[in-house]
């Protein structure tokens, strides 16, 4: 089993057609989601999600990898080094 990490994942959705897939992936990874804040930025026609996560590096990698493969979605993460 890999180390657990605490962190934040920033998700920017520029293609509205991708919103349903993003939400599906987030639901599949609900076990590592601690909190979520989502904001529609109407002036720029994008949606922004800040996700607080706590999970193994394998689960976090699965989440960010799946999200990052969606067209019109940008993902960045900042994680603790683990203990």
N, C-alpha and C positions, 0 to 999 in steps of 0.2 A: 504494500500500500504506500502511496506517495504522501509527502508532507501536506498538512493542511495549511491553507493561506487565507488571510483576511484581506479584503481589498475592495476597490471600486472599479466598475466597468462602465465606461461611457459609450453610449450607442447613439449615433446620429442616423436618422432614416430620411433620405432624400427622395425616395420613391414610395409614394403612398401605397402602391400595390404590394409592397413588401411588409406592411404592418402586420398582417395576419400571420405570416410565416414567423416573424420576430416573436410575436406573442405566443405562438405554438412552441417555439424552442424554449422560451423563458418558462413556460408551464412545465415542459419536460424536465427542466432543471430546477424546479421549485424547491427541492431539498437543500440547495446551497444558497438560495436567495434569502437574505436577511431583511432587505428593504428595497423599495423602488420608488423613484419619483420620475414621472413622465410629464413632459410639457410640450404642447404643440406650439411651435413658433410660426405663427401664421404669416407674419411679414416676410419671412424667408421661405415659407412653404416647406418646412421640415419639422420633424418630431425629434425630441431629444429625451433620452432616458438615462438616468443615473441609477446604477444598480449596485447595492452593497452585497457582497458575497462572502461566504466562508465555506471553503471546501477543499478537497484534495486537488493537487495540481492536475491530475487526470481529468476530473470533472470540470474544472475551470477551463482547461484547454479544450475540452469537448464543447463547452458552451461558446467560448469565444471563436473557435474554429467554425462552428456551424453558423453563428451569426455573421462572421466575416465573409462567408461564402455567398451570402444573399446579395443580389444586385441592388445597388442603391443604398447599402448599409455600410457605415464605417464604425469600427469598434476599436477602442483603446482601453487598456487596463493598467492599473497600478496596484501591486500586491505586496504584502509584507514578505519578508525573506523567510518566514516560517521559524518555528521553535520546536 
